[in-house]
Amino acid sequence: MNSRLKRLLYGCGNVLAAVGLLFVVWKVWDWREQLLSADVFSPFMVFCLVLLGICSTLFSMLQACGWRQILRHFGGQISGRMALRLYGISQIAKYIPGNIAQFVSRQAIGRAEAFSNKALGLSTLFELAFLAVTSASCAILLLPYLNRLELVNKLSFLTFVQAPAPLAVLLFSLIIACLYIFLRRFFGALMASALKFYYFYVAFMGFIFLAIILLLSGPDKSIDEIVLIFVVGVMAYLVGFITPGAPSGIGVREAVIVFIMPGLATMQTILLTAILWRVISIFGDILFYILARTIFKPPVPKQEAKHAPMADNL
């Protein structure tokens, strides 16, 4: 590809990433009073939150690995290092209002690396489908606990779809198995492999939400409450994800948590959990971005380094 065009495409992707970073800083600054007024930040709590932020980065890498498998299915020969770099740089743009800037950024940077528009576009569409299906299927696990949700008190007809826990787990397992077999049969091993990565990613998002609740309210929760809180976290992620125009679901996830969670924790804990979950996600995305610009940066070939010393700035 022409070096000038490559520079232009990288520039477009990086501009979107930079704007995303600005929105991140603005949102954190907007939440400063709620965070500073919370009387829970002991050294142990801060350590745990930082650890969860690092975990969030690792979980985002699982999402990047899933996207890589999809891109490979459509003919994009991409290494794991390059996939992490492209994903890490572009995903920070998801905080720009509109909720599409990360895809535009990834498309631009991907074209700079000579991947086809078709492969990049299809990989984005299938990634969205994977995220929606994997997170929505987790709703099956809510069936045994519907009567404990505030939502059911307002929509009482939902009690008719309750099911015992063993049946809910069986249905959930069957859904995963059927999806995996379908993808492997009609799309191939790469797409079936991508499904695993996205299920792990969605599960770990619920785990982070659960961990924050347990840190704030204490570990004295029953197994039923733990499962319920975990699935509510996944559902909040799903609603924020599918809401058009909300940058990375900002405000939407938090509203879902506040609407569904009463009765499972105090309102102060719920509100603080919503804010901390968002801050942890932002911390993880920024760390992923930094790693993508440094550690995951591909080495410049010696011959190219001699003749094009400015290539390192792309």
C-alpha positions in Angstrom: 0.0 0.0 0.0 1.2 3.6 -0.8 3.0 4.9 2.3 1.1 8.2 2.2 -2.2 6.5 2.1 -1.2 4.2 4.9 -0.2 7.2 7.0 -3.5 8.8 6.3 -5.5 5.8 7.3 -3.5 5.3 10.5 -4.0 9.0 11.2 -7.8 8.8 10.9 -7.8 5.8 13.3 -5.5 7.5 15.8 -7.6 10.7 15.7 -10.7 8.8 16.7 -8.8 7.0 19.4 -7.5 10.3 20.8 -11.0 11.8 20.8 -12.1 8.7 22.7 -9.5 9.2 25.3 -10.7 12.8 25.7 -14.2 11.6 26.4 -12.9 9.1 28.9 -11.1 11.8 30.8 -14.2 14.0 30.7 -16.4 11.2 32.1 -14.0 10.3 34.9 -13.7 14.0 35.9 -17.5 14.2 35.8 -17.7 11.4 38.4 -15.0 12.7 40.6 -17.3 14.0 43.4 -19.2 10.6 43.7 -15.9 8.7 43.8 -14.1 11.0 46.3 -17.1 11.1 48.6 -17.4 7.3 48.9 -16.0 6.2 52.2 -14.9 2.8 51.0 -11.4 3.4 49.5 -9.1 1.6 51.9 -5.7 0.5 50.5 -7.1 -3.0 50.1 -10.1 -1.7 48.2 -7.9 0.4 45.9 -5.6 -2.6 45.3 -8.6 -4.8 44.4 -10.0 -2.2 42.0 -6.7 -1.8 40.2 -6.4 -5.6 40.0 -9.9 -5.8 38.5 -8.9 -3.1 36.0 -5.9 -5.2 34.9 -8.3 -8.2 34.6 -10.6 -6.0 32.5 -7.6 -5.5 30.1 -7.0 -9.2 29.9 -10.6 -9.9 29.3 -10.7 -7.3 26.4 -7.8 -9.3 24.9 -10.1 -12.3 24.8 -12.6 -10.2 22.7 -9.7 -9.2 20.4 -8.8 -12.9 20.0 -12.4 -13.7 19.0 -12.4 -10.9 16.5 -9.1 -12.3 15.1 -10.7 -15.7 14.5 -13.6 -14.0 12.6 -11.3 -12.0 10.5 -9.2 -15.1 9.7 -12.4 -16.9 8.6 -13.0 -14.2 6.0 -9.5 -14.4 4.6 -7.6 -11.9 6.8 -4.3 -13.4 7.6 -3.6 -11.6 10.9 -1.2 -12.5 13.7 -2.2 -12.5 17.3 0.1 -9.5 18.0 -1.4 -7.5 15.1 -4.9 -8.3 16.2 -4.2 -7.1 19.8 -2.6 -3.9 18.4 -5.5 -3.0 16.0 -8.1 -3.8 18.6 -6.4 -2.1 21.5 -5.9 1.1 19.5 -9.4 1.3 18.0 -11.5 0.2 20.9 -10.8 3.3 23.0 -12.9 5.2 20.4 -16.0 3.5 21.7 -16.4 6.3 24.2 -17.2 8.8 21.5 -21.0 9.4 21.3 -22.6 7.4 18.5 -21.1 4.1 19.5 -19.6 3.4 16.1 -16.3 5.3 16.2 -14.4 2.2 17.3 -15.5 0.3 14.2 -14.6 3.2 11.9 -11.2 3.4 13.6 -10.6 -0.3 13.3 -11.7 -0.2 9.6 -9.3 2.6 8.8 -6.3 1.1 10.6 -7.1 -2.4 9.2 -7.1 -0.9 5.7 -3.7 0.6 6.4 -2.5 -2.9 7.1 -3.9 -4.0 3.7 -6.9 -6.0 5.0 -9.9 -5.9 2.7 -12.9 -3.7 3.4 -15.1 -6.8 3.0 -13.2 -8.9 5.5 -13.1 -6.0 8.1 -16.7 -5.1 7.6 -17.9 -8.7 7.9 -15.7 -9.3 11.0 -17.4 -6.3 12.7 -20.9 -7.5 11.8 -20.3 -11.0 13.1 -18.6 -9.7 16.2 -21.7 -7.7 17.1 -23.8 -10.8 16.5 -21.5 -12.9 18.7 -21.6 -10.4 21.6 -25.4 -10.0 21.4 -26.1 -13.8 21.2 -23.6 -14.8 23.9 -24.8 -12.2 26.4 -28.5 -12.7 25.6 -28.3 -16.4 26.1 -27.1 -15.9 29.7 -30.6 -14.6 30.5 -31.7 -18.2 30.7 -29.9 -18.4 34.0 -32.2 -15.7 35.4 -35.3 -18.0 35.2 -35.0 -19.5 38.7 -34.7 -16.0 40.3 -37.2 -13.8 38.5 -39.3 -13.4 41.7 -36.3 -11.7 43.4 -35.9 -9.0 40.8 -37.5 -5.6 41.2 -38.4 -5.8 37.5 -40.8 -8.7 38.1 -42.7 -6.8 40.7 -43.5 -4.3 38.0 -44.1 -6.8 35.3 -45.8 -9.7 37.2 -46.5 -11.7 34.0 -42.8 -12.7 34.0 -43.3 -15.0 36.9 -45.0 -17.5 34.5 -41.7 -18.2 32.7 -39.8 -19.2 35.9 -37.9 -22.5 35.9 -35.9 -24.5 38.4 -32.2 -23.9 38.5 -31.2 -27.4 37.1 -33.5 -26.9 34.1 -32.1 -23.4 33.5 -28.5 -24.6 33.6 -29.4 -27.5 31.2 -31.1 -25.1 28.8 -28.1 -22.8 28.9 -25.7 -25.7 28.2 -27.9 -26.9 25.3 -27.9 -23.4 23.8 -24.1 -23.2 23.9 -23.7 -26.7 22.5 -26.1 -26.0 19.6 -24.5 -22.7 18.8 -21.0 -24.3 18.7 -22.2 -27.3 16.6 -24.1 -25.0 14.2 -21.1 -22.7 13.7 -18.6 -25.5 13.3 -20.9 -27.3 10.8 -21.8 -24.3 8.6 -19.0 -21.8 9.1 -16.0 -23.8 10.2 -13.6 -24.2 13.1 -12.5 -20.6 13.3 -16.0 -19.3 13.9 -16.7 -22.0 16.5 -13.5 -21.0 18.2 -14.6 -17.3 18.2 -17.7 -18.3 20.0 -15.7 -19.6 22.9 -13.7 -16.4 23.2 -16.9 -14.3 23.3 -18.5 -16.5 26.0 -15.4 -16.2 28.1 -15.4 -12.4 27.6 -19.1 -12.0 28.6 -18.7 -14.3 31.6 -15.7 -12.3 32.9 -17.7 -9.0 32.5 -20.3 -10.5 34.8 -17.5 -11.7 37.1 -16.1 -8.1 37.5 -19.6 -6.8 38.3 -20.0 -9.5 40.9 -16.6 -8.9 42.4 -17.4 -5.2 42.9 -20.7 -6.0 44.7 -18.9 -8.4 47.0 -16.2 -5.9 47.8 -18.7 -3.2 48.7 -21.4 -5.2 50.5 -19.3 -8.1 51.9 -19.0 -11.8 50.8 -22.0 -13.0 52.9 -24.1 -13.9 49.8 -25.9 -17.1 49.1 -25.2 -19.1 45.9 -28.5 -18.0 44.5 -27.6 -14.3 45.1 -24.2 -14.7 43.5 -25.6 -16.3 40.4 -28.3 -13.6 40.2 -25.9 -10.7 40.6 -23.6 -12.2 38.0 -26.3 -12.6 35.4 -27.7 -9.1 36.1 -24.2 -7.8 35.3 -24.2 -9.6 32.0 -27.7 -8.3 31.2 -26.6 -4.7 32.0 -23.7 -5.1 29.7 -26.0 -6.4 26.9 -28.5 -3.6 27.2 -25.7 -1.0 27.2 -24.1 -2.7 24.2 -27.2 -2.8 22.0 -28.4 0.7 22.8 -27.6 2.9 19.8 -25.9 6.2 20.4 -24.7 5.5 23.9 -20.9 5.6 24.0 -19.8 2.2 25.3 -23.2 2.0 27.0 -22.4 4.9 29.3 -25.4 5.7 31.4 -27.4 2.8 30.1 -25.7 0.0 32.0 -25.9 2.1 35.1 -29.6 2.7 34.7 -30.3 -1.0 34.1 -28.4 -1.9 37.3 -30.3 0.7 39.4 -33.6 -0.5 37.9 -33.1 -4.2 38.4 -31.0 -4.5 41.5 -33.1 -3.1 44.4 -33.5 -5.8 47.0 -30.2 -7.4 46.3 -28.1 -4.5 47.8 -28.6 -1.1 49.2 -29.2 1.7 46.8 -25.9 3.4 47.8 -24.0 0.1 47.0 -25.8 -0.2 43.7 -25.0 3.3 42.6 -21.4 3.0 43.7 -21.1 -0.3 41.9 -22.4 1.1 38.7 -19.8 3.9 38.8 -16.9 1.7 39.8 -17.7 -0.8 37.2 -17.5 1.9 34.6 -14.2 3.3 36.0 -12.7 -0.2 36.0 -13.7 -0.7 32.4 -12.2 2.7 31.4 -9.0 1.8 33.3 -8.8 -1.5 31.4 -9.4 0.1 28.0 -6.7 2.7 28.6 -4.2 0.1 29.7 -5.1 -2.0 26.6 -4.6 1.1 24.5 -1.1 1.7 26.0 -0.1 -1.9 25.6 -1.3 -1.8 21.9 0.9 1.3 21.2 4.0 -0.1 23.0 4.3 -3.8 23.7 2.1 -5.0 20.8 3.7 -2.7 18.3 5.2 -4.9 15.5 8.9 -4.7 15.0 10.1 -2.7 12.0 12.1 -4.8 9.5 15.7 -3.9 9.3 15.7 -3.0 5.7 12.6 -0.8 6.1 14.1 0.8 9.2 17.1 1.9 7.1 15.1 3.5 4.3 12.1 4.7 6.2 13.1 5.9 9.7 9.8 7.6 10.2 7.8 4.4 9.9 8.0 4.0 13.6 5.7 6.9 14.0 2.8 5.4 12.1 
